[in-house]
């Protein structure tokens, strides 16, 4: 691995809340210098552990271009996580375009699964990463690679999300996750590049076949638990239907956004009815430590539990904390933007939520700088 610039690390040590920045770097992997970009939000502090999100670009693209249009940096600025954009190598099997070894180019000898694993080790050594909250997402070829990572790097990933890239036909025989993997998939039904119904000659499974593989792995019911339409507010005239499986093992989940008549594209507001980067992060937030966020309920007060009441609340709510020290509470909106921070010990904390608008919020419970639970709370 190439030597990290010493002054950069020193700057973070003396100024833990440095300005947001994108950092270009390389590591040596399989005798090649592999490039990547790390985006560090201004809210990052070395005193708090943060999630890590991998963002994988498409065929023929470069990491810096994907960073510029996908919108994940803006989400990271409000939700406080680090984004890493790995750069794929030029692949002779894809007409000398940049391509991750996703399984579509199944003769490729490049070990991109190992490259991503090595990047996790590298970033953990440089930043205060919560290793129980490492996520991966990608577009097109990067989406295919995301499915491969879910299959072959499940011991290090918490959840994944793919846009316009399903599973390659060569991957299922070697797909052996060691646990359930929460998965989100977004795809247009009129995608002419990566067809929704698959493409045998290009060794692409259909979206439905890909979802079925993850249903089996996660122990989900055959039929989705919820089917709903997203609000149709954008001028694109696309209708997005959400299919959500939550009756799965170990609180895992599958979420499919099927965008009727949409082509091969990244979705963002206001051109689209939803912002892909924001929706992906909201999905990741539901799976801290591979656990599903608690649904809204009136919890009874039990000894040694984190309890929030009343829920929903009008102006004030109370948090009963278990008898452990070094507790921090972060209140975030549905986009993941942190609105309030509470440092507390065991006992009860009353919070004045009268300044919050009506809606649903996340309460993120940290202990010893590790996220241990996430709760939903609603204001009338």
Secondary structure, DSSP 8 states (H G I E B T S, - for coil): -----HHHHHHHHH-TT---EEEEEEEEETTEEEEEEEEE-TT--TTS-EEEEEEE--TT--HHHHHHHH-HHHHHHHHT-EEEEE---EEGGGTTEE----STTTT----HHHHHHHHHHHHHHHS-EEEEEEEEEEETHHHHHHHHHHHH-TTT-SEEEEES---BTTTGGG---SS--EEEEEEETT-SSS-TT-BGGGTB--HHHHHHHHHHHHT--SS-SEEEE----STT--EEEEEEE---GGG--EEEEEEET--S----TTTSSS-HHHHHHHHHHTEETTEE-B-S------TT--EEESSSBSSEEEEEE-S-SSEEEEEE-TT--EEEEEEE-SEEEEEE-TTS-SEEEEEEEEETTEEEEEEEEEE-
